[in-house]
Amino acid sequence: MPVKRWLYYALSLTLILLATIFSLMKWSDTYSNTHTKRTDFLTEPNTNVMKVDYILKNRHKYDSFIFGSSRVGAINPLKLKNGKYYNMTYSEGIPKEHLLNIKLFLEKGVAIKNLLIGLDDFSYKVSFALHQHRGLTKAHYLATKTNYLTYLKALYLRFPLGEDRSHMIKKLKGVQGFHLDISKQYESYKKAEAAFDYKKHFNETYKNNPIFLEPTLYEGNLIDQTIHDIADIVTLCKKNSINCIFFINPIHHTTYKYLDIKQLNKFKEKLAKITPYYDFTLPNKISNNNSYWSESSHYTLQVGDMIIHRIFDNNSSIKNFGIYIPQKKDSIKHAI
C-alpha cells in the first residue's frame, strides 16, 4: 500500500475515532456542562455552570445571591428578607469563581442588590486552575471568557475517564438517578425543610456514627491569591453599590482538631484587612455536636437558620458562634 494512501486511511480512522469519542462524551455529558436544563442526573452535575446559565436566562428574577461551596447549601434563601435571593451553592466553590460569576452577571445586566458570601477553611487551598481541568468544577465559559469551541474541545475531545465511562454505561442501561431542578430552588428548600428529621439527628445512634470521626481536610496554601480575589469582589461591590457580607463557615470539631489553625488564622488576619466578616469557625456548641452535621464537612439546615439569625438579626445565644470581626484600620486598598 502506498505511503500516501496509508496516511490517508490512518488520518481518516483517527478522525472517525475522535468524532465518535466526542459524540459519545457530548451525548453523555457526565457533569451537564452543556446540557444545563437537565433535571435528572446519574452523578453530581456541575451546578456552578447550570446555575450561571439559569440566572443569565432569568436576569430579572433575583436581585440578591448567596455564593459559596456546597456547605452554604444549608442556607435557605427564602429566609432572607432584604432581597429576592438565589443560592449559587456548588461543590468546592472558591472566591475566584464567585468573582468571575459576579462580574459576568453585572456585564449581562443582572442587577445585584445584596451578596452573602460564605468562605471555608479550604477557600485558600483549592486551585482555580485545577478546577478548570475537572468537569465537575469547570467554570462557565462566559465567566472565563473562553471561546465556546475551545470549551467544548476541552470537555469532550479527550479519552473518557472512569466516571465518564461509568456514566455512559448507566445511561445506556437506563439507570434511574436523582432529580434536581435548579429553577425550582424555593420549592426544593420547602421540601427539604419538611423532610428534615430532627429526631433522627438528635438520637444517640446518629451522634455516634463513625462518619463523624473522619475529618474533611484539604492541602495547599493560596492565601495571597485568595485574598486578592476577595479584595476584587469588595472593590467590585463598592463600585456597583452592592451590599456584600462575608462569613467563614462553621467547622466540625473533628476537622478543626486536625486543621492547620495557624494557616487559618493567617487567612483571617489578612481577610480583616480588606473587609469585615462573621467568624463561625471557633469551637462551640454547634461545632461540637454531631446532631447539627451531616458529616464532618456539611452543617444542617438548622445551622443555616442560625447563621441567618446571627448575621441579620444579631441574634445568637451561643458563645463563639458568629463573632463579628470588623475591618482593621490598616486596611489594604485594592482596585480592579
Secondary structure, 3 states (H helix, E strand, C coil): CCHHHHHHHHHHHHHHHHHHHHHHHHHHCCCCCCCCCCCEECCCCCHHHHHHHHHHHCCCCCCEEEECCHHHHHCCHHHCCCCCEEECCCCCCCHHHHHHHHHHHHHCCCCCCEEEEEECCCCCCCCHHHHCCCCCCCCCCCCCCCCHHHHHHHHHCCCCCHHHHHHHHHHHHCCCCEECCHHHHHHHHHHHHHHCCHHHHCCHHHHCCHHHHCCCCCCCCCHHHHHHHHHHHHHHHHHCCCEEEEEECCCCHHHHHHCCHHHHHHHHHHHHCCCCEEECCCCCCCCCCHHHECCCCCECHHHHHHHHHHHHCCCCCCCCCCEEECCCCCCCCCCC
